[in-house]
Amino acid sequence: MTTFEAILLTIVTASTPLLIAAIGELMTERSGVLNLGVEGMMAMGAACSFAAAVTFDSTLLGIGAGIVAGGLMAMLFALVVLGFAANQVGSGLALTILGLGLSGLIGAPFVGARRNPVEAISIPGLSDLPMVGRLFFGQDLFVYSSIALTIAAGFYLTRTRSGLMLRSIGENHSSAHGLGLPVLSTRFFAILFGGACAGLAGAYLSLVYTRFWSPGMTAGRGWIALALVVFAAWRPSWVLVGAYIFGAAMVLQLHAQAAQFGVPSQLLSAVPYLATIIALLLLSLRHGRAIGAPGSLGTPFVPDR
């Protein structure tokens, strides 16, 4: 394997959790709900998936546990912001703090444990092709699932009746409610989907990307996923592009540190997050809201009595 090929493969693995979490958050935000708890959901998914995989010696059960953990956190968030119409920003931040703390408690007994790597899919003849073989035909199931998830999200939002209904609710929930659309139930399932994706992204981190558990292993990836949605102007195809751009930034700064370019390692470590800030600045506000943002994003909905 050449160095260039190894870097490309690493970029794919670094981008996959960002893509999965960002697609889930995109669906949540298109329904009009701003969930800032992605980081906490990812942390819970990572801790619960690794704990289940080690306890039952099953990667499949670990993946399921991560999805369930993210879904339960999403249900708690939905109860607060939909049931009690609480402020979404404050509730999301509280959820992140809760998830980071609770994941540390759940994962504490498993610090130092390791899991075997997840087997990559091998396609005879294609996986052995030089340069492109392992990159396109030798990835694990998570990578292919993230691509399929992106395509499915784009199709759902633009080609299905329920997807168009979700978008209309996100644009103007009062008008949608007046037309008889189920605003609260639609938002609940969108939040649940986003939480499940965040939990799956966390499972990928602990079971595939690192294959061990450590506190704080999400390392701000949940916040990058949130920024990706804005960067992509709430379009799934651009989320895919943005995830690989930010994944490349995360990987290349590690290689830059190893090459000893004479730049402080702390500055290089900040590159992915600096790129996030720059991207958000370039896509700055227009007429009071971000380009492409749903009209009712972040606004609590209370049905008329």
C-alpha positions as CSV (number, residue, x, y, z in Angstrom):
1,M,0.0,0.0,0.0
2,T,1.4,3.4,-1.0
3,T,1.5,6.3,1.5
4,F,-1.0,8.2,-0.7
5,E,-3.4,5.3,-0.7
6,A,-3.1,4.9,3.1
7,I,-3.9,8.6,3.6
8,L,-7.0,8.3,1.4
9,L,-8.3,5.3,3.3
10,T,-7.7,7.1,6.6
11,I,-9.7,10.1,5.3
12,V,-12.6,7.8,4.5
13,T,-12.7,6.4,8.0
14,A,-12.3,9.8,9.6
15,S,-15.2,11.2,7.5
16,T,-17.7,8.4,8.0
17,P,-18.8,9.3,11.6
18,L,-19.1,13.0,10.6
19,L,-21.3,12.0,7.6
20,I,-23.6,9.7,9.6
21,A,-24.1,12.2,12.4
22,A,-24.6,15.1,10.0
23,I,-27.2,13.4,7.9
24,G,-29.2,12.6,11.1
25,E,-28.9,16.2,12.2
26,L,-30.0,17.5,8.8
27,M,-33.2,15.5,8.9
28,T,-33.9,16.8,12.4
29,E,-33.3,20.4,11.4
30,R,-35.3,20.1,8.2
31,S,-38.3,19.4,10.5
32,G,-37.6,22.7,12.3
33,V,-35.8,21.4,15.4
34,L,-32.3,22.5,16.3
35,N,-30.6,19.8,18.3
36,L,-27.3,20.8,19.8
37,G,-27.0,17.6,21.7
38,V,-25.3,15.6,18.9
39,E,-22.0,15.5,20.7
40,G,-23.6,14.0,23.8
41,M,-25.6,11.4,21.7
42,M,-22.4,10.4,19.9
43,A,-20.6,9.9,23.2
44,M,-23.4,7.8,24.6
45,G,-23.5,5.7,21.4
46,A,-19.7,5.2,21.6
47,A,-19.8,4.1,25.3
48,C,-22.9,1.9,25.1
49,S,-21.8,0.2,21.9
50,F,-18.4,-0.6,23.2
51,A,-19.7,-1.8,26.5
52,A,-22.3,-4.1,24.8
53,A,-19.7,-5.4,22.3
54,V,-17.2,-6.3,25.0
55,T,-19.8,-7.7,27.5
56,F,-21.5,-10.0,24.9
57,D,-18.6,-10.4,22.6
58,S,-20.7,-9.3,19.6
59,T,-20.1,-6.3,17.4
60,L,-23.6,-6.5,16.0
61,L,-25.1,-6.2,19.5
62,G,-22.7,-3.3,20.1
63,I,-24.0,-1.5,17.0
64,G,-27.6,-2.0,18.1
65,A,-26.8,-0.7,21.6
66,G,-25.2,2.4,20.2
67,I,-28.3,3.1,18.0
68,V,-30.6,2.5,21.0
69,A,-28.6,4.8,23.2
70,G,-28.7,7.6,20.7
71,G,-32.5,7.0,20.3
72,L,-33.1,7.1,24.0
73,M,-31.2,10.4,24.3
74,A,-33.3,11.7,21.4
75,M,-36.5,10.7,23.1
76,L,-35.5,12.7,26.2
77,F,-34.7,15.7,24.0
78,A,-38.0,15.3,22.2
79,L,-39.9,15.2,25.5
80,V,-38.4,18.4,26.6
81,V,-38.6,20.5,23.4
82,L,-41.8,19.0,22.0
83,G,-43.7,18.0,25.1
84,F,-42.8,21.1,27.2
85,A,-41.9,23.5,24.3
86,A,-38.6,24.2,26.1
87,N,-35.8,26.3,24.5
88,Q,-34.1,24.1,22.0
89,V,-30.6,25.7,22.3
90,G,-30.5,25.3,26.1
91,S,-32.0,21.8,26.0
92,G,-29.5,20.7,23.4
93,L,-26.5,22.0,25.4
94,A,-27.8,20.3,28.5
95,L,-28.2,17.1,26.6
96,T,-24.6,17.3,25.5
97,I,-23.3,17.8,29.0
98,L,-25.5,14.9,30.2
99,G,-24.3,12.6,27.5
100,L,-20.6,13.3,28.0
101,G,-20.9,12.8,31.8
102,L,-23.1,9.7,31.6
103,S,-21.0,8.1,28.8
104,G,-17.9,8.5,31.1
105,L,-19.7,6.7,33.8
106,I,-20.9,3.8,31.6
107,G,-17.5,3.4,29.8
108,A,-15.3,3.6,33.0
109,P,-15.2,-0.2,33.5
110,F,-14.1,-0.7,29.9
111,V,-11.1,1.6,29.8
112,G,-8.2,-0.4,28.5
113,A,-10.3,-3.1,26.7
114,R,-9.9,-3.6,23.0
115,R,-12.0,-5.1,20.2
116,N,-11.0,-6.9,17.0
117,P,-11.3,-4.8,13.9
118,V,-14.6,-5.0,11.9
119,E,-14.0,-7.1,8.7
120,A,-14.0,-5.1,5.5
121,I,-16.1,-6.2,2.6
122,S,-13.9,-7.8,-0.1
123,I,-15.1,-8.1,-3.7
124,P,-13.0,-10.6,-5.6
125,G,-11.2,-9.0,-8.5
126,L,-12.3,-5.4,-7.7
127,S,-10.8,-5.1,-4.2
128,D,-7.3,-6.0,-5.6
129,L,-7.2,-3.2,-8.2
130,P,-4.3,-0.8,-7.6
131,M,-5.2,2.5,-5.9
132,V,-9.0,2.3,-6.3
133,G,-9.5,-1.3,-5.2
134,R,-9.5,-0.9,-1.4
135,L,-10.7,2.7,-1.6
136,F,-14.0,1.9,-3.4
137,F,-14.4,-1.9,-3.0
138,G,-12.7,-2.8,0.3
139,Q,-14.4,-0.7,2.9
140,D,-16.5,-1.9,5.9
141,L,-20.2,-1.9,6.0
142,F,-20.4,1.4,7.9
143,V,-18.8,3.3,5.0
144,Y,-21.2,2.0,2.4
145,S,-24.1,2.5,4.8
146,S,-23.2,6.2,5.2
147,I,-23.3,6.7,1.5
148,A,-26.6,4.8,1.2
149,L,-28.0,6.9,4.0
150,T,-27.1,10.1,2.2
151,I,-28.7,9.0,-1.0
152,A,-31.8,7.8,0.9
153,A,-32.1,11.1,2.7
154,G,-31.9,13.1,-0.5
155,F,-34.5,10.9,-2.1
156,Y,-36.8,11.0,0.9
157,L,-36.7,14.8,1.2
158,T,-37.3,15.5,-2.5
159,R,-39.3,12.5,-3.9
160,T,-41.6,11.3,-1.2
161,R,-44.8,12.8,0.2
162,S,-43.7,12.4,3.9
163,G,-40.4,14.1,3.0
164,L,-42.1,17.1,1.5
165,M,-44.4,17.2,4.5
166,L,-41.4,17.2,6.8
167,R,-39.9,20.1,4.8
168,S,-43.1,22.1,4.9
169,I,-43.3,21.7,8.7
170,G,-39.8,22.9,9.0
171,E,-40.5,26.0,6.9
172,N,-43.7,27.1,8.6
173,H,-45.1,24.9,11.4
174,S,-48.1,27.2,12.0
175,S,-49.3,27.0,8.4
176,A,-48.6,23.2,8.3
177,H,-50.6,22.8,11.5
178,G,-53.4,24.8,9.9
179,L,-53.4,22.4,7.0
180,G,-53.8,19.5,9.3
181,L,-50.2,18.1,9.1
182,P,-49.0,16.3,12.2
183,V,-46.3,18.7,13.3
184,L,-45.3,17.2,16.7
185,S,-45.3,13.5,15.6
186,T,-43.3,14.4,12.4
187,R,-40.7,16.3,14.5
188,F,-40.6,13.4,17.0
189,F,-39.6,10.9,14.4
190,A,-37.1,13.3,12.8
191,I,-35.5,13.8,16.2
192,L,-35.5,10.0,16.8
193,F,-33.8,9.4,13.5
194,G,-31.2,12.0,14.2
195,G,-30.5,10.5,17.6
196,A,-30.2,7.0,16.1
197,C,-27.7,8.3,13.5
198,A,-25.6,10.1,16.2
199,G,-25.6,6.8,18.2
200,L,-24.5,4.9,15.1
201,A,-21.7,7.4,14.5
202,G,-20.6,7.0,18.1
203,A,-20.6,3.2,17.6
204,Y,-18.4,3.6,14.6
205,L,-15.9,5.6,16.6
206,S,-15.4,3.0,19.4
207,L,-15.9,-0.2,17.4
208,V,-14.1,0.7,14.1
209,Y,-12.2,3.9,14.2
210,T,-10.3,3.4,17.5
211,R,-11.6,0.0,18.7
212,F,-11.3,1.1,22.3
213,W,-13.2,3.4,24.7
214,S,-11.8,6.5,26.3
215,P,-13.6,9.6,27.8
216,G,-14.0,12.4,25.4
217,M,-13.2,10.3,22.4
218,T,-15.8,12.1,20.3
219,A,-13.4,15.1,20.4
220,G,-15.9,17.7,19.1
221,R,-17.1,15.6,16.1
222,G,-20.7,16.3,17.1
223,W,-20.1,20.0,16.8
224,I,-18.4,19.6,13.4
225,A,-21.5,17.6,12.3
226,L,-23.7,20.5,13.3
227,A,-21.5,22.9,11.3
228,L,-21.6,20.5,8.3
229,V,-25.3,20.9,8.1
230,V,-25.0,24.7,7.8
231,F,-22.0,24.4,5.5
232,A,-24.1,22.2,3.2
233,A,-27.0,24.6,3.2
234,W,-29.2,21.7,4.5
235,R,-28.7,19.6,1.4
236,P,-27.6,15.9,1.8
237,S,-25.4,15.9,-1.3
238,W,-23.3,18.8,0.1
239,V,-23.2,17.1,3.5
240,L,-21.4,14.2,1.8
241,V,-18.9,16.6,0.2
242,G,-18.4,18.6,3.4
243,A,-17.9,15.5,5.5
244,Y,-15.0,14.4,3.3
245,I,-13.5,17.9,3.3
246,F,-13.5,18.1,7.1
247,G,-12.4,14.5,7.4
248,A,-9.4,15.3,5.1
249,A,-8.6,18.3,7.3
250,M,-8.5,16.1,10.4
251,V,-6.3,13.5,8.8
252,L,-3.9,15.9,7.1
253,Q,-3.1,17.8,10.2
254,L,-2.0,14.6,11.8
255,H,0.4,13.9,8.9
256,A,1.6,17.5,9.1
257,Q,2.5,17.0,12.7
258,A,4.3,13.8,11.9
259,A,6.3,15.5,9.1
260,Q,7.4,18.2,11.6
261,F,6.7,21.2,9.5
262,G,7.9,23.5,12.3
263,V,4.3,24.6,13.1
264,P,3.2,24.1,16.7
265,S,1.2,20.9,17.1
266,Q,-1.5,22.7,19.0
267,L,-2.1,24.9,16.0
268,L,-2.3,22.0,13.6
269,S,-4.7,20.2,15.9
270,A,-7.0,23.3,15.7
271,V,-7.1,23.2,11.9
272,P,-10.3,21.1,11.5
273,Y,-12.2,23.4,14.0
274,L,-10.7,26.5,12.4
275,A,-11.9,25.2,9.0
276,T,-15.4,24.8,10.6
277,I,-15.4,28.4,11.8
278,I,-14.2,29.7,8.4
279,A,-16.9,27.7,6.6
280,L,-19.6,29.1,8.8
281,L,-18.3,32.7,8.2
282,L,-18.3,32.2,4.5
283,L,-21.8,31.0,4.7
284,S,-22.8,33.9,6.8
285,L,-26.3,35.1,7.5
286,R,-28.6,36.4,4.8
287,H,-31.7,38.4,5.8
288,G,-31.5,37.2,9.4
289,R,-31.0,33.5,8.9
290,A,-28.4,31.1,7.3
291,I,-28.6,30.3,3.6
292,G,-31.1,27.5,3.1
293,A,-32.2,27.3,6.7
294,P,-35.7,26.1,7.4
295,G,-38.0,29.0,8.4
296,S,-39.1,27.6,11.7
297,L,-35.7,26.2,12.8
298,G,-35.3,26.5,16.5
299,T,-38.8,27.9,17.2
300,P,-40.9,25.9,19.7
301,F,-44.3,24.9,18.5
302,V,-47.4,25.0,20.7
303,P,-50.6,23.8,19.0
304,D,-53.6,26.1,19.3
305,R,-55.9,25.0,22.1
